Amino acid sequence: MFSKTIATLALALLSSKVSAQPIFFDIVSFDGDLKFFPSQANSPTSVNSPDGTTTEPEIAGNRFIQNGKVLDGGLVQIANGSITEIPWTAGQFSYTSLCTAQDGVNSSPPVITQNRCEYNLCIQGGCIFLVSGGPFDFDPFVQSASAVPPIELVVTGGNGDFKNAEGRGVLDTLIIPSLDTFGRTLLELRLFGVDIEFA
């Protein structure tokens, strides 16, 4: 049985219409779903040594991969900064993001001020592809979900039933691992004006 959100997308697909209302998804990631791959590049003009006197690993090129399970928006229950209930039986699909740092400071933890990200939202019938990029005003020293800025996304297409998908989205962080009882992350993805047609 299709979930409510997936049914909404299916109706848009069959009618070849633009979705007038935002479509919401909850995305849950566990500790093992978050992976960091440091850049191997070194340069005397690293952002950490503008005078060129030292050679530091570049912040540019660092990559961050996040995988997750996708559910209807609003089904995951939260309280006091932690996830309290995940209704897996409601239907689940997959999410992956790959972000590459473009600018920042090599501190501990690293401060990324600009990045570019690619996203796969795979649900019933295929995957929707999205991208984001530009300034990223995130302070890693603040342990709060509100410290992570909303991310504006552009739908660039997809595969399967979503080959002609167009639209935009916003990705919000609702729960961060350091505050969740089991180290989980909860994201909310909203899609606006999604235009889905058969290829």
C-alpha positions in Angstrom: 0.0 0.0 0.0 1.4 3.4 -1.0 2.0 6.0 1.7 0.3 9.4 1.5 3.3 11.2 0.1 4.1 8.6 -2.5 0.4 8.6 -3.5 0.6 12.3 -4.0 3.6 11.9 -6.3 1.9 9.1 -8.2 -1.1 11.3 -8.9 1.1 14.1 -10.1 2.9 11.6 -12.3 -0.3 10.2 -13.9 -1.9 13.6 -14.4 1.4 15.2 -15.6 0.7 18.2 -13.5 2.8 20.5 -11.2 2.2 19.7 -7.5 0.6 22.9 -6.1 1.3 22.0 -2.4 4.7 21.2 -0.9 5.5 17.5 -0.6 7.1 16.5 2.7 9.5 13.7 3.5 11.2 12.6 6.7 14.8 11.3 6.3 16.3 9.3 9.1 20.1 8.5 9.3 21.9 6.4 11.8 25.5 6.9 13.0 26.9 4.5 10.3 25.1 6.4 7.6 27.4 9.4 7.9 30.8 9.2 6.3 33.6 11.8 6.0 36.3 11.6 3.4 39.1 14.1 3.9 40.8 15.7 0.9 44.3 14.4 0.1 45.4 17.7 -1.5 48.0 19.9 0.1 48.9 23.4 -0.9 51.1 26.2 0.5 48.2 28.5 -0.2 45.8 26.6 2.0 43.0 28.6 3.6 44.8 27.9 6.9 48.1 29.4 5.8 47.5 32.4 3.5 51.1 33.6 3.8 52.3 30.3 2.3 54.7 29.5 5.1 53.1 26.1 5.9 51.6 23.3 4.0 48.2 22.2 5.3 45.5 19.9 3.9 43.1 21.8 1.8 39.5 22.2 3.1 38.4 22.2 -0.5 37.7 18.7 -1.7 36.7 17.2 1.6 33.6 15.1 1.0 30.7 14.1 3.3 28.3 11.3 2.4 25.0 10.8 4.2 22.6 7.9 3.6 19.1 7.6 5.1 15.7 6.1 5.0 12.8 8.1 3.6 9.3 8.2 5.1 6.2 10.4 4.8 6.8 13.9 6.3 5.6 14.3 9.9 5.5 10.6 10.7 8.7 10.5 12.7 8.0 11.6 16.3 10.4 13.8 18.2 10.6 15.3 21.7 13.3 17.2 23.6 15.7 17.2 20.6 15.6 13.4 20.2 13.6 10.9 18.0 11.0 9.0 20.0 9.3 6.9 17.4 10.0 5.8 13.8 7.0 4.1 12.1 9.0 1.9 9.7 5.8 0.0 8.7 4.6 3.2 7.0 6.9 2.5 4.1 10.5 3.5 3.6 12.7 4.4 0.7 16.3 5.7 0.4 18.2 9.0 0.4 21.8 9.7 -0.4 23.7 13.1 -0.4 27.3 13.8 -1.4 28.6 17.2 -0.4 32.0 18.5 -1.4 33.6 21.4 0.5 34.7 24.3 -1.7 36.0 26.8 1.0 36.4 27.0 4.7 39.0 26.7 7.5 40.9 23.6 8.6 40.1 23.7 12.3 38.9 20.9 14.6 36.2 20.4 13.7 36.6 21.8 10.2 34.5 24.9 9.3 33.0 24.7 5.8 31.8 28.0 4.5 30.9 27.0 1.0 30.0 23.6 -0.6 28.3 21.8 -3.4 25.9 18.9 -2.8 24.2 16.3 -4.9 21.1 14.3 -3.7 19.3 11.2 -4.7 15.7 10.7 -3.3 14.7 7.2 -4.3 11.0 6.4 -3.8 8.4 4.2 -5.5 9.0 4.3 -9.3 12.5 5.7 -9.4 14.8 8.4 -8.1 14.6 12.2 -8.1 17.9 14.1 -8.4 18.6 17.4 -6.7 21.6 19.8 -6.2 22.6 22.6 -3.9 25.6 24.9 -3.6 27.1 28.2 -2.5 27.6 29.8 0.9 27.0 27.4 3.9 26.7 29.4 7.1 27.2 26.5 9.6 28.9 26.8 13.0 30.1 23.3 14.0 30.8 24.4 17.6 27.1 25.1 18.2 25.3 21.8 19.2 21.9 22.6 18.0 19.8 21.6 14.9 19.1 25.3 14.4 22.8 25.9 13.8 22.5 24.0 10.5 21.1 26.4 7.9 18.1 25.5 5.6 19.5 24.3 2.3 17.8 25.4 -0.9 17.7 22.6 -3.6 17.0 22.5 -7.3 15.4 19.4 -8.9 17.5 18.5 -11.9 15.7 15.4 -13.1 15.6 11.7 -12.2 15.2 8.2 -13.5 12.4 5.7 -13.8 9.0 7.5 -13.5 10.8 10.8 -12.6 13.0 11.3 -15.7 11.4 14.7 -16.4 11.1 15.9 -12.8 11.6 19.6 -12.2 11.1 21.9 -9.2 12.9 23.0 -6.1 13.2 22.0 -2.5 14.3 22.9 1.0 16.2 20.6 3.3 16.0 21.3 7.1 17.8 19.6 9.9 15.4 18.7 12.8 17.6 16.4 14.9 21.4 16.2 15.1 23.3 13.0 16.3 24.9 14.6 19.3 21.5 15.3 20.9 19.6 12.1 19.9 19.5 9.2 22.3 20.9 6.8 19.6 23.0 9.2 17.6 20.5 9.6 14.7 19.8 12.5 12.4 16.4 13.6 11.2 16.0 15.8 8.1 12.9 17.2 6.6 12.8 17.6 2.8 10.1 19.8 1.2 9.6 19.7 -2.5 7.8 22.7 -4.2 6.4 22.9 -7.7 7.5 19.4 -8.6 6.7 18.7 -12.3 6.7 15.0 -13.0 5.9 13.5 -16.4 6.5 10.3 -18.2 9.6 10.4 -20.3 
